[in-house]
Amino acid sequence: VKGPNVFAGYWRMPEKTKAEFRDDGFFITGDLGLIDPDGYVHIVGRGKDLIISGGYNVYPKEIESEIDALDGVAESAVIGVAHPDFGEGVTAVVVRKPGSAIDASDIVGAIAGRLAKYKHPKQVIFVDELPRNTMGKVQKNVLREAYKDVYAKAG
């Protein structure tokens, strides 16, 4: 993006400013978007969160929206984790609503008719809460680190 409303750089962080601003003044947001047939731009996720599984681009936000809409799910985060066969395995980390007994097969079954098979989580992990930073954003980097070995083959 570029314009008079875009900040000029990071305060006292010249390296980060240089990395995230092009020489022509455009700021690289890291957001990924698609333009629909009517010319509208839809943000589909962040570049750093894009999952490439079996050669397919998978946008976590699309899967999270489907999972979060299910009864029994409070929230979810979808991450890519190293997978020996697919490059990255689509992995859903899910927080159940209190009293919910929803399980992995319920989740995959519910989204099966709504998402292409390559977008289905290969693993669903249930947690009490998702890690967040001080701004309240889910820390997917923490989740990727915590579950980096979930697909490691036993040797």
SVG drawing of the C-alpha trace seen along z (x, -y; Angstrom):
<svg xmlns="http://www.w3.org/2000/svg" viewBox="-24 -12 43 59">
<polyline fill="none" stroke="black" stroke-width="0.4" points="0.0,0.0 1.1,-3.5 -0.4,-6.9 -0.3,-9.9 -2.1,-8.0 0.5,-5.2 3.2,-5.6 6.7,-6.5 8.5,-3.7 9.1,-2.0 10.3,-4.2 14.0,-3.6 13.9,-0.4 15.6,-1.1 16.2,2.5 12.6,3.4 11.6,0.3 14.0,1.3 12.7,4.8 9.0,3.8 9.1,0.8 10.0,1.0 12.3,-1.6 9.3,-3.2 7.6,-3.8 5.1,-1.0 4.6,0.7 4.5,4.5 1.6,5.5 2.0,9.3 -1.7,9.6 -2.9,12.0 -5.9,11.0 -8.1,12.1 -10.0,9.9 -13.5,11.3 -15.2,11.0 -16.9,7.7 -13.5,6.2 -13.7,6.3 -10.6,7.3 -11.0,9.9 -8.3,10.5 -7.8,14.2 -5.0,14.3 -1.4,13.4 1.5,14.5 3.4,15.9 0.4,18.1 -0.1,19.5 0.1,23.3 1.4,25.3 0.2,28.8 0.8,31.3 1.5,28.4 -1.8,26.7 -2.1,23.2 -4.3,23.4 -5.5,20.2 -6.0,20.9 -8.7,18.2 -11.0,20.1 -10.8,23.2 -11.0,21.3 -14.2,19.7 -15.8,23.1 -14.6,24.6 -15.5,21.6 -19.1,21.8 -19.6,25.3 -21.7,25.8 -19.4,26.7 -16.4,24.7 -15.3,21.5 -12.5,20.7 -9.7,22.3 -6.4,21.6 -5.2,23.4 -1.5,23.8 0.9,25.6 3.3,28.1 6.1,30.0 4.7,33.2 6.9,36.0 4.5,36.6 2.8,33.2 5.4,30.6 3.1,29.1 0.1,30.7 -3.0,28.7 -3.4,28.7 -6.4,27.3 -5.9,26.2 -9.4,26.0 -10.9,24.6 -14.2,26.3 -17.1,24.3 -17.7,25.3 -19.5,28.6 -18.9,29.5 -17.8,33.0 -17.1,32.2 -14.2,34.3 -11.9,34.4 -14.1,36.6 -17.1,34.3 -15.1,31.4 -13.7,33.0 -17.1,34.5 -18.8,31.2 -16.5,29.4 -16.1,32.2 -18.9,31.0 -17.8,27.4 -14.1,27.5 -11.9,29.4 -10.2,32.5 -6.7,31.0 -8.0,28.3 -9.2,30.8 -7.1,30.9 -4.9,33.9 -4.7,33.4 -7.1,31.7 -5.6,30.8 -7.8,29.6 -6.6,27.0 -8.1,25.0 -7.0,21.7 -5.0,20.3 -1.8,18.4 -2.2,14.6 0.1,11.6 -0.5,8.5 -2.7,7.1 -4.9,10.3 -3.8,11.7 -3.4,15.5 0.3,16.4 0.5,18.9 4.2,19.0 3.9,20.4 1.5,23.0 3.7,24.0 6.6,24.4 4.6,26.4 3.3,28.9 6.3,28.9 6.8,32.7 3.1,33.8 3.7,35.6 7.2,36.9 7.4,40.5 8.4,42.9 11.8,44.2"/>
</svg>
